[in-house]
Amino acid sequence: MRTILNLFLYISCGTIFFLPRTEAKKMFIIDIGVDTAGVSLGEQLAVLGCQGLMNRNTGADPEEVVVYTIKESWDKLWLETALEYDPDWEMVTLSIEEYLSDICEKENFPKIIYSKETHHELIPEIITVAGVLDAVPMDIDSGLDQMPSWMEHEVVFDVGTVFLNFTELEATEYIFDNFGHLTTGVAMMNPGWKQPDASTRDSTILSEILMLVWLILSS
C-alpha cells in the first residue's frame, strides 16, 4: 500500500506541488541560475516552458522521465528532501543548451517566438499562450529561435506579429477572447511591471513571473 512518503515533490520557481508518485526513474536536473552564471530571462523561460510541458506529459511517456530546475539554493534542499522519500531515481544533470537541444527538442513541441526586451511586459500573456498551445517560448534576442535543433519546429505564435503595438490590456483582452475557453489558468503579474526602479523589476518581479511559468504550462 502506498503511503504519503511515496509522493514526489515537484518544486519550481517558488511553488511546491505534491503529486502521486509514478514509476518514473529518470530525472533531468537543470541549473538555471544558482551555479550557472549569466543565465538570461529568455533561457529561463525556455527551460521552464519545456519543464512544464514535459512534466505535464509524465505518465504518457513509456520512459517515465521528470524534469527539475534549480533557480535558487533552496531548490537543492527540496530536491534532497524529495530524494529521501524516493531515492530510486537516475539523476541526469544537464546544461541549459544540452536540455533544450538534446532532450526537449526531441518532444517535438512547436515554438512561440518573442523578444524579451520588446515584449517584456507581455510575458504573462506569452506564458498563457504557451500553455494552451503546448509550445515553448523562444526569445529572439537570445538567439534561441535560431538554435539548429529547433529551426524546423513550427512557429505557432509570433508575438511580434500578433501583438504588434499591443498594450498589456489589449494583449490580455486578446488572450481572454481567443484562449480563455481553452485553459483553466491565466498568468498574472504581481504587483506589475511598472516599477520605479529597473533592478526591482528584474529581481523581484522576475521571481513572480517565473513561478507562474510552471503553473500555467503544467496545468
Sequence and secondary structure as in RCSB ss.txt:
>XXXX:A:sequence
MRTILNLFLYISCGTIFFLPRTEAKKMFIIDIGVDTAGVSLGEQLAVLGCQGLMNRNTGADPEEVVVYTIKESWD
KLWLETALEYDPDWEMVTLSIEEYLSDICEKENFPKIIYSKETHHELIPEIITVAGVLDAVPMDIDSGLDQMPSW
MEHEVVFDVGTVFLNFTELEATEYIFDNFGHLTTGVAMMNPGWKQPDASTRDSTILSEILMLVWLILSS
>XXXX:A:secstr
   GGGEEEEEETTEEEEEE  S  EEEEEESSSSSTT  HHHHHHHHHHHHHHHHTTTTSTT EEEEEE SHHH
HHHHHHHHHH    EEEEE HHHIIIIIGGGGT  EEEE TTTTGGGHHHHHHHHHHHT EEEETTTTGGG GGG
TTS EEEEHHHHTTT  HHHHHHHHHHHHGGG S     SS S  SSHHHIIIIIHHHHHHHHHHHHT 
